Amino acid sequence: MPVKASDIQKLLPEGGKKNCKECGLATCFAFAMKLANTGIALEKCPYLVPESKAELEEMLMAPIKQVVLGQGSRQVVLGEEEVIYRHQKTFLHPPAFAIQLTDEEGETVWAEKIAKVSWQFERLAKVSRIDLVVLRSSSSSGDKYLELVKWVMAATDAGLILAASDAETLLAAYEVSKSRDPLVCVTAENVEAVAPRLDPNAAVCARATSLESLPGLVEKLKDAGLERLVIDPGSLKLLDLVRDQTLIRRAALQHKFRAFGYPTAFFAVDATPDLSLQVLLAAAAVAKYAGIIVVEDISEDLFQVLATLRQDIYTDPRVPPTVESKVYTFNNADQEAVVLVTTDFALTYYAVAGEAENSKQPAYLLCQDTGGLCILAAWSTGKLVPETIAEMVNKEGMAEKVKLKQLIIPGLVARIKGDLEEELPDWEITVGPKEAKDLPGFLHELKKRREGAA
Ligand code: SF4
């Protein structure tokens, strides 16, 4: 749960009433507010007694640690979540999708799977990808596993997850791929042999076989000096997945149970050999807090479904989704095209854009910058009014782009027609339909009327 400024203030000098301003802020409460938003260092207050400082450090410590995997443009940030329910604030870091390759599959399958790591699915100006590659040793041959690790390292720059039960095989792969900062999967069986031989800053996935045995495994890793942890309670069924992930999130946030204060992993690949069921489980894991989700394989359409779900859950509910404010063209818009007007609120834009495309009529679509407001909200706040529309029409040079000079405004703001005619005297202002779904029929009628008049 986010820390309250009033709770911080109580631990500041003189109960938060000293107000000496030496921290650069006007009052102790202002300092507490900054601390609650992690915008200032504790050291800025010179009068903090050690006990209060220690208590504040504990209070301000992120309940779920941040773990960064991969490098460069392939970097994945996990953890740091602060809420149980998205509507309380927002979920911060979307789960990473991982695809698994095994050393028994061979180069043909490896190449097919690695090609999928290059997929890029763009939606709402964000690109979704398969983020990580799990390298699984299933052959019990150390050489075969190393061959897989080296092959994948040469084939992709995506982040790597090493999964081998044999300690020596795992450590050999870690040495080979250390430059790529892989996430090393460690279990209760190999933790004693592996943990002491990893670099202290190595990223490790603690893979337990049950929620109950997870804290013990985490403690062993921490005792070995390892802190960049991802935790996996080993859930293999849907109900266990939901229960385990929920309990981990609640324990970390509500009870500050440190052993669970890490991003989590869910290996759908271990739950069932059925690829469709793996995707269903992965969808549940997206909704229920998983940090890394591993599948054996996935088709492009199902990946897009998962990526859409992930994006929907991990958008900030406090910020409306937007598209770029600019002029969009449809159906080879030329001098004969009409000009439509809408806002940059993504849901409005996609509804209008889809129907503009369906109409098969050449059209320009002026997408006004309204900060992500729908038509009526934009109108009522002065962001979609005759002045702003005329300004965009002129700025974009629309008069030079079209012969017809026919501007179609949304039916919901029909009342601005008169004022807009005054702002744009050379244009014919037409009131369009209220609903985007009626746009194709409306444009066809308009075209028929034009042709009849000619
Ligand atoms: S320096 Fe410390 S005591 Fe002084 S106003 Fe800032 S927080 Fe309060």
Boltz pocket constraint, residues with backbone or C-beta under 6 A from the ligand:
constraints:
  - pocket:
      binder: B
      contacts: [[A, 12], [A, 13], [A, 18], [A, 19], [A, 20], [A, 21], [A, 22], [A, 23], [A, 24], [A, 25], [A, 26], [A, 27], [A, 28], [A, 31], [A, 44], [A, 45], [A, 46], [A, 47]]
      max_distance: 6.0
